[in-house]
Amino acid sequence: MRKIILLIFCAIAINYTSTVLAFASADFDDDQYGSSFGFEASNYSYHDQEKYHTEQLAYNTQSYNPQDHESTKTTTRTKTTTHHKYKKTHASSSYASRLSPTAHYGEKVIIINPRRHVWGAYSADGKLLRAGLATAGSSWCPDIHRACRTRSGTFRIYTLGSRSCYSKRYPVGRGGAPMPYCMFFNGNQGLHGSHEIAEANLSHGCVRISVSDAEWVRFNFATIGTKVIVMSY
């Protein structure tokens, strides 16, 4: 009888230990988890970085369907009647012309220019491979009553998310904003796909690009450790 009780106790202890280790390996707060992780993480440490009220990440097992999250054609940025039309975009020479045709960093790099509302992916030999419209963090977010600009600087991608990424915090009080193919590079600030992109900086801190661009970056360009440079506003 004692042997049976001992075996049951050992089984429970092993199961508990494995569960704790699984959750400890992720780099996010407990209340940000969905029903599955769906991302690849790295060993990069961001404990010394400041915390920002930016788009936060959660994951679920449901596939992302753009038709379930269709937005209106305009959105109000402030309490005034200013509106911004969202655009359906594809990589084109018009966006490439906003960037330098070459960028020599000795490695592949993603450059984001909030001032010109553009992003570009450069190969290790410095060639511009793809460019597109980018919507960075807003100078003022009325729903959280503070500025939420994307932090300028040089960072490295440390997660590679799936199509099912979504925000658990935004919209405030509800969550659920789709963030397909999210790739985080600075705390809770990352690059992800969106159907709500414009020639303006409107996000809560993440960099929005078209869903097709985000999918291309996720599966054809970015890896854990890929350099990301966010230029100044």
Residue pairs with C-beta under 8 A, 6 or more apart in sequence:
23 30
25 41
26 33
26 37
26 41
27 41
27 46
27 158
27 159
28 57
31 168
32 56
32 57
32 58
32 168
33 58
33 59
34 58
34 59
34 60
34 61
34 166
34 168
35 59
35 60
35 61
36 59
36 60
36 61
37 59
38 59
38 61
38 161
38 162
38 164
38 165
39 59
39 159
39 160
39 161
39 162
39 165
39 182
40 159
40 160
40 224
41 158
41 159
41 224
42 158
42 159
42 224
42 225
44 156
44 158
44 224
44 225
46 158
46 186
46 187
49 186
49 187
50 187
51 187
51 188
52 148
52 151
52 187
52 188
52 189
52 205
53 141
53 144
53 146
53 148
53 204
53 205
54 137
54 148
54 187
54 188
54 189
54 204
54 205
54 206
55 167
55 169
55 170
55 177
55 179
55 188
55 189
55 190
55 192
55 203
55 204
55 205
55 206
56 167
56 168
56 169
56 170
56 188
57 159
57 161
57 165
57 167
57 168
57 179
57 182
57 184
57 188
57 190
58 165
58 166
58 167
58 168
58 175
59 161
59 162
59 164
59 165
59 166
60 164
60 166
61 164
62 164
63 163
63 164
64 163
64 164
64 165
64 166
64 178
64 180
66 178
66 195
66 211
69 177
69 178
69 195
70 195
71 86
71 195
71 196
73 85
73 86
74 83
74 84
74 85
74 86
75 83
75 84
75 86
75 196
75 202
76 82
76 83
77 83
77 84
77 138
77 200
77 202
78 140
78 142
79 142
84 198
84 199
84 200
84 202
85 198
86 195
86 196
86 197
86 198
87 133
87 197
87 198
87 199
88 195
88 210
89 95
89 132
89 133
89 197
89 210
89 213
90 132
90 210
90 212
90 213
91 130
91 131
91 132
91 213
91 216
92 131
92 132
95 118
95 120
95 131
95 132
95 133
96 120
96 128
96 131
98 113
98 116
98 117
98 118
98 131
99 111
99 113
99 116
99 118
99 120
99 128
99 131
100 128
101 127
101 128
102 122
102 126
102 127
102 128
103 109
103 111
103 120
103 122
103 126
103 128
104 126
105 122
105 126
105 227
106 124
107 124
107 227
108 121
108 122
108 123
108 124
108 221
108 226
108 227
109 121
109 122
109 226
109 227
109 228
109 229
110 119
110 120
110 121
110 122
110 157
110 191
110 217
110 221
110 222
110 226
110 227
110 228
110 229
111 119
111 120
111 122
111 229
111 231
112 118
112 119
112 134
112 136
112 150
112 191
112 207
112 228
112 229
112 230
112 231
113 119
113 134
113 231
114 134
114 136
114 137
114 149
114 150
114 152
114 201
114 230
114 231
114 232
114 233
115 231
115 232
115 233
117 133
117 134
117 135
117 136
117 198
117 199
117 200
117 201
118 131
118 132
118 133
118 134
119 131
119 132
119 133
119 134
119 191
119 207
119 209
119 213
120 128
120 130
120 131
121 128
121 129
121 130
121 131
121 217
121 221
122 128
122 129
123 129
129 221
130 213
130 216
130 217
130 221
132 209
132 210
132 213
133 197
133 198
133 199
133 209
133 210
134 197
134 207
134 208
134 209
135 194
135 196
135 197
135 198
135 200
135 201
135 202
135 203
135 207
135 208
135 209
136 149
136 150
136 201
136 203
136 207
136 208
136 230
136 233
137 148
137 149
137 150
137 189
137 201
137 203
137 204
137 205
137 206
137 207
138 147
138 148
138 149
138 201
138 202
138 203
138 204
139 147
139 149
139 201
139 233
140 146
140 147
140 148
141 147
141 148
141 204
143 170
143 171
143 172
144 172
144 204
148 203
148 204
148 205
149 201
149 205
149 233
150 189
150 201
150 203
150 205
150 206
150 207
150 230
151 186
151 189
151 205
151 230
152 230
152 231
152 232
152 233
153 186
153 229
153 230
154 227
154 228
154 229
154 230
155 185
155 186
155 227
155 228
155 229
155 230
156 185
156 225
156 226
156 227
156 228
157 183
157 184
157 185
157 191
157 222
157 223
157 224
157 225
157 226
157 228
158 184
158 185
158 224
158 225
159 182
159 183
159 184
159 190
159 224
160 183
160 218
160 222
160 223
160 224
161 179
161 180
161 181
161 182
161 183
161 184
161 190
161 192
161 218
162 180
162 181
163 180
163 181
163 215
164 180
165 178
165 179
165 180
165 181
165 182
165 192
166 175
166 176
166 177
166 178
166 179
167 175
167 176
167 177
167 178
167 179
168 175
168 176
169 175
170 177
170 204
171 177
178 193
178 194
178 195
179 190
179 192
179 193
179 194
179 206
180 192
180 193
180 194
180 211
180 214
180 215
181 192
181 193
181 211
181 214
181 215
181 217
181 218
182 190
182 191
182 192
182 206
182 214
183 190
183 191
183 192
183 214
183 217
183 218
183 222
184 190
185 191
185 228
186 228
186 230
188 205
188 206
189 205
189 206
189 207
190 206
190 207
191 206
191 207
191 209
191 214
191 217
191 228
192 206
192 207
192 208
192 209
192 214
193 208
193 209
193 210
193 211
193 212
193 213
193 214
193 215
194 208
194 209
194 210
194 211
194 214
195 211
196 202
196 208
197 208
197 209
197 210
201 233
202 208
207 230
209 217
